[in-house]
Amino acid sequence: MNQEVVYERSAEDAKQFARIMYVIHAITFFFSLGTLSILPLIANYIKRPATAGTIVYSHHTWMIRSFWWYLVWWIVIGLLWASIIGILVVWIVTPVVWLWMAYRIIRGFVDLNNNRPMPV
């Protein structure tokens, strides 16, 4: 087996792992509102260095950033909830944040399957 075949197989394995991470992020997002997403986040941090120089690296970065921005938005929602005016705003902001995260997961999965890197 030559080196090129081994490289192609390892690149495909990295893509398959990223696909699995998108699915796990989606499952934890939809069933726990992201509270269990810390588990795939750790896997993203561990696997990302091994994918440097590939499109998969951008997908790991996309998932990591999605998680942290989602967390920031929930902290903002929590702070807004503390005020009377904020309670009204939360009713609008919460679905927007939820849809934003769903979009990030779906777009990343679709772009990975189409061999496109994510914007960094």
Secondary structure as UniProt FT lines:
FT   HELIX           3..32
FT   TURN            33..34
FT   HELIX           35..37
FT   HELIX           38..47
FT   HELIX           48..51
FT   TURN            52..53
FT   HELIX           55..81
FT   HELIX           84..113
FT   TURN            114..115
//
